[in-house]
Amino acid sequence: MQTNTINNIDSIDKKITEVANDNLDALEDTLNHLDEIDDVAFREIQDEGKEMLGDCSKDDFKKTMKLLINIHRKSCEEE
């Protein structure tokens, strides 16, 4: 009985990971066509990005923020 439960949990975990990866693939595809989406869809993607930042480890958050800081610095230099 216990093995069956473990197999069910593993199966559920695998499905959750599969769905999460599918969602990330769809988000990445949307980013590839960002200039074609409307403002509402863009705000939804921004919200998703904010949520993803909130889920980051401190180390990943630090890396992401450094990347954003560099992008903003470059943007300021170009203006």
RANOR-V695844 format. One line per field, one symbol per residue. ss: DSSP state (h for helix, s for strand, l for the rest). burial: # if it has 16 or more other C-alpha atoms within 10 Angstrom, else .. Layout:
ss: ???
burial: ???
This chain:
ss: lhhhhhhhhhhhhhhhhhhhhhhhhhhhhhhhlhhhllhhhhhhhhhhhhhhhhhllhhhhhhhhhhhhhhhhhhhhhl
burial: .............................#...........#..#.......#..........................
